[in-house]
Amino acid sequence: MKVKIKPIPPLSRIVKEIEVDIPTDEVTVKGLVKQLKSKVENLPFDESGKVKAGYIVLINGVDVRVLYLEDKSLKGDLELVIIPVNHGG
């Protein structure tokens, strides 16, 4: 599974756009966060895997907080967009 991480400015100064290979075909949101944190620094997730305050995180266009409620399993290639709340307009 490939995960493309797209940080929105000003976060893009500390988290670079990158594509990460995850060695599985299917993963839960929490499992994905755990694997990404071990490969990419400065991602806005706390120790429990929840999105830190001040950020919106989308996976394939859907807010991660919605996916957590469903405890959804993810398949295929993914796009993870990180939007700081202070991103401007």
C-alpha positions as CSV (number, residue, x, y, z in Angstrom):
1,M,0.0,0.0,0.0
2,K,1.3,3.5,-0.9
3,V,0.4,6.5,1.3
4,K,1.0,9.9,-0.2
5,I,1.4,12.5,2.6
6,K,0.5,16.1,1.5
7,P,1.1,18.8,4.2
8,I,-0.5,22.2,3.6
9,P,1.5,25.3,4.3
10,P,2.8,26.4,6.8
11,L,3.2,22.8,8.0
12,S,5.0,21.9,4.8
13,R,8.1,23.6,6.2
14,I,8.5,20.8,8.7
15,V,6.7,17.8,7.1
16,K,7.7,17.2,3.5
17,E,5.4,15.8,0.8
18,I,6.4,12.2,0.6
19,E,5.1,8.8,-0.5
20,V,5.5,6.0,2.0
21,D,5.2,2.2,1.4
22,I,3.2,0.3,4.0
23,P,3.8,-3.4,3.9
24,T,0.1,-4.5,3.9
25,D,-2.9,-4.4,1.6
26,E,-5.4,-3.4,4.4
27,V,-5.0,-1.4,7.6
28,T,-7.2,0.3,10.2
29,V,-6.8,4.1,10.6
30,K,-5.0,3.5,14.0
31,G,-2.7,1.0,12.4
32,L,-1.9,3.4,9.6
33,V,-1.1,6.2,12.0
34,K,1.2,3.9,14.0
35,Q,3.1,2.8,11.0
36,L,3.4,6.4,9.6
37,K,4.7,7.8,12.9
38,S,7.5,5.2,12.8
39,K,8.5,6.4,9.3
40,V,7.7,10.1,9.2
41,E,8.7,12.8,11.8
42,N,6.5,15.7,13.0
43,L,3.1,14.2,12.0
44,P,0.3,15.8,14.0
45,F,-0.9,12.8,16.0
46,D,-0.7,12.2,19.7
47,E,0.6,9.1,21.4
48,S,-2.8,7.4,21.2
49,G,-3.0,8.1,17.4
50,K,-5.6,10.9,17.6
51,V,-5.2,14.1,15.6
52,K,-3.6,16.8,17.6
53,A,-5.5,20.0,18.3
54,G,-5.1,22.6,15.5
55,Y,-5.0,20.2,12.6
56,I,-7.5,18.6,10.2
57,V,-6.3,15.3,8.6
58,L,-8.0,13.9,5.6
59,I,-7.6,10.4,4.2
60,N,-8.8,10.2,0.6
61,G,-10.8,13.4,1.3
62,V,-12.5,12.1,4.5
63,D,-11.8,13.6,7.9
64,V,-9.8,11.1,10.0
65,R,-12.1,11.8,13.0
66,V,-15.1,10.4,11.0
67,L,-13.1,7.3,10.1
68,Y,-12.2,6.7,13.7
69,L,-15.9,6.6,14.6
70,E,-16.4,3.8,12.1
71,D,-13.2,2.0,13.0
72,K,-12.8,1.7,9.3
73,S,-10.4,-0.6,7.5
74,L,-8.5,1.1,4.6
75,K,-7.5,-0.6,1.4
76,G,-5.5,0.4,-1.7
77,D,-3.3,3.5,-2.2
78,L,-4.1,6.4,0.1
79,E,-3.7,10.2,0.1
80,L,-3.2,11.8,3.5
81,V,-3.7,15.6,3.5
82,I,-2.7,17.5,6.7
83,I,-4.3,20.9,7.1
84,P,-3.2,23.3,9.9
85,V,-6.2,25.2,11.2
86,N,-4.2,28.4,10.7
87,H,-3.7,27.6,6.9
88,G,-5.2,30.9,5.7
89,G,-8.0,31.4,3.2
